[in-house]
Amino acid sequence: MLINNTDFIKLPLFIKGKVRNVYDLGNELLIVVTDRISAFDVVFSELIPNKGKVLNSISAFWFDYTKDIIGNHVITTDVSKYPAGLSQFREELEGRSMLVKKIEMVPAECIVRGYLEGSGLKEYQQTGSICGIKLPAGLRQGDRLPEPIFTPSTKESEGHDINVSYEVLCEKIGSDLADKLKTASINLYKKASKHAESVGLILADTKFEFGMSDGELVVGDEMFTPDSSRFWAMDGYQPGRAQKSFDKQYLREYLESLTWDKQPPAPALPEEVIRKTEAKYIEAYEKITGQKF
């Protein structure tokens, strides 16, 4: 079953994101992960089969796996335990939704980079630094960094988020909270990286969102999914070029081959691109969780 709209849920819509529809249940939220896909901040008309279930299930795995490092917003993913009559929509919600605590989100994206790629690579090539962090000279695309680095960005309501230095983050939210974000982000990345390597994957970089719940910092949104992280195959890893990835990079590379200005409307996606993107997501799920999809 492909899910795009979730209009069957007759509850107040809290947020409609590019991929997630979030509903307000008072002190709780219902997050429904649709099969929509976006790239370069543009949402496509075509849906990717099973994408929502893959993303939700990977997040659920990681929230449980990292709960010894920091708490998270998850209450349950069991549809039969959902309130407000939502269990009647078991078929639509099973596997692609979670009931979570409503938390006060920190206005920052917490990005950890262990390898040189993406916007970090572009910034390094121009300045030799990423978000004000000086890196060794001569690094190539895909090189492992001497140690993981914390490179936050602002959370913009419209358009692209803006990379900022740690010092700017401290000015915006206070040094105490910024230090907690940095420490939690690095520790989460290190634990997830170790697990990824044990199943033949490299976690190149990732991003988190945090919030406050009863005065405690917790992690929310999604965790270590192919939408929020770069996963590469360890087999065949070779710095100096793009790596075999299990994220949206396949889709991005296809789009880069088009004469598209990365502004709406999005170009139509061929069936082959849809199928290969679905396969990438499912392969990532199976490798990360050790479960057959």
N, C-alpha and C positions, 0 to 999 in steps of 0.2 A: 504494500500500500504506500503510494507516494503522498506526502503531506506538504502542502504549500500554505494554504490558509487554515486557520484554526477557529473559524467563526462559529463552529458548533459549541464552543465553550462560552457560555453566557455569564461571564464574569468580567469585571473591569480590566481592561488592558493596561498593564503597568508600563511596559516598554515593548515596542516592536523593533527588534534589531534586524540586521541583515539576514540572520539565520534563525535566531531565537525569538519566539513570542512569549512574553512573560505576563502572567496574570496576577492580580492583587487579591489576596485572601486575608487581608488585615495584617496580622503579624507574620504571615507566611506568604511565599510566592510560589506559583507553579511555573516552572520553566519547561517549555515545549520546544524541542529542537526539530525544525522543519528540514526538508530536503533541498532548500534553497542553497545556492552557492554564489559567493561574491569573489571578485578579484579586482585589485586596484580600486577598492571601495565602491565598486559598481555591482549591483545584484543582477544576475542573469534570469532570463525567462524560463530557461530549461531547469528541470530538477535533476538531482543526482540520486538515483535509487539507493536506498539504505543509508544515505549519508547521515541523516538525523540520528538513527539508531546507533551507528558507529560512533559518532561524536559523543553522544550521551553516555554510552557504555564505557568508552575510554575514560571520560571524565570521572565516572563513578568508580572505576578501577583505581585511578590515581588518587582521588579524594580518600579512599580507604587506605591505600598503600602509604600515604604520607601523613596520616592523622597523628602519628607520634611526633612529628616535627611541629605541626601547627594545626589547630582546629579548622573546620570548614563549615560551610553553610548548609550542608545536606541534612535533611530530616529523613527522607525515605525515597526510594525509587519504586516501591511496591504500590501499584495503582490501586489495589484493593484497600489500602490504608489512606487513600486521599479523601479529604473532606468535601463538602459542598456538592455531593452527588456526582463527583468526577469519575468514580469507579465505573459508571455506566459507559464511559468511553474507553474501556480497557483496550479494545482493538486498535483504536487510533493512538492511544498514549503509551501503550506497553513498549518499553525499551527506549523510548525517545523523550522521556520526561522525568523530572524530579521535583519533589516538594522540598523547598528550602526555607531557611529562616530569612526574614527580611533584614538585611544588614545595611548600615550606613557606609556606602562605598567611599573609599579614599580616592580623591581625584588625580590618580596617576596610574599609568601602565608600568608595571615592573618587569623590565626585560633583562634577561641574563643571556650572555653570549659566551659560548665556550669555543666557538670556531668563527672564522672570518667569512661572512657571507652577507648578502642582502644589502640593506641600507648601511650597515656597519662597514662592509667592504668598500662601498662608495665613499663614505666619509674618510675612512683610513687612507684610501688612494689619494684623496685631496689634501688631507691635513696630517696624516700619520697618527691620528688619534681617533677615538670614538667617544663622544659625549665628554670631551675634555680629558679622557684617560689616554696618556701617551703609550703607544705600543712599539715593540721592537721594529726596526727598519727591515724591509725586504720580505715581509709576509706575503704569501700568495693567497688567492681565492681558496677557501676551504681549509686553510691551515688551522691547526689547533692553537689556541692562545696559551700563553704561559700559565694562566689561571683564569677561571671564569670571571667575567666582569659584569657589573651591574650598571645598566645603561637605561635609566628611566625615560619616560616620555610623558607629556601632558595628555590629559584625556579631553579631547575636543568634541563638542557636541555635533559639529559639522566639519567635513573635510578631514584631512590627514592629521593624525597626532603629531606632535612636535617633539623631537628628541631634545633632552635638556641634560645639563650636567647634574651630578649629585648635589653640588653646592646650590644650584638653582632649586632643586627639589626641596632641600632643607629650608630655603627661604619661603617656599610656597606652603609647606605643611608642617614645618618645625623639624629640628634636627633629631629629636628623640623618636618621633614616628618614622622619619626617613631612615634612621639607623635600624629600626625594627623591620621595616620593609626590605632593606638591603640584606640583612642577616637571614631572614626567612627565605627570601628569594634564592640566595646562593645555596642555602642548605637544601631547599627543595630540589634545585637543579642538580646538585651533586648526588642526591639519593636516586633521583630518576635516571640520571646518566649511568649510574652503576647498574641499575636494572636493565636499561636499554642495551648496554654493552653485553650483558649476559645473554641477550637474545639476538645478538648480531646487528644491533642498531647503534648509530651515533646520534645523540641528541645535540644538534648543532647550536640551537638557541631556542628560547621560549619566552612567553610573556604571561604574567599573572595579573589578576586584579584582587585587591584586598578590601576588607571593610571591617567595621567595628560591630561587635555583637555583645551586649551586656558589658561593655568596657574592655572587651578582649579583641585583639586583632585576629581575624580569621581570613582564610582564603575563599574566594567566591568565583562566580562566573564559570569558567571551564578550566581544565588542567591538562597540560601535555597532550593536546589533541593535534591532529594534522592541520587544524585551522590556526592553532596558537603556537605551533612549534615546528621546527625543521628537523625531521628525522631522515637520516641517510643510511643506506646499506653499508655496513662495515666491510662486507665483501666487495672488493673493487674500489674501496676508498683511495683516492689519489688527489692530493692537493694540486692546485694550479688550474683546475677546471671545475665546472659544475658537477655535482655528485648525483648518483641515482637516489632519488628522494621518495618519501612516502607522504608528501604533503600536497599542497596546491601548486607546487612548482611545475608539475607537468602541464597543468592548465595555463599557468602564467607563461610558460615557454611557448605554448601554442599561440597564445594571444600576442606575444611579442613578434610572432612571425607575420601578423596581420598589419595592415595599414589602418590601425584603430588608435584614436587619440586618447583612449582610456577615460573617456567621458560618456555619460549616458547618451543615447541608448546603447546597451551592450550588444555585441554581435551575436548572431545565432551560433550555437555550439553543435558541431556535427555529432552524429550518433557515436562514432568511434571515440571521440574525446570524452563524451559522457560515460561510455562503458569503461574506458581506461581509467578515468578519474574514480569511478566507483570501485574498480578493482584495487586501486592504490589505497583507498580508505579501508577496504576490507582486509587487505594484506597487513596494513598497519595495526588494525585491531587484533588480528590473530597473532601477530608477532609479540605485541606488547602484553596482551593478557594471557597468551598460551591457550586460549579457547578457540574452538571452531565457531565461525560466525553462523 
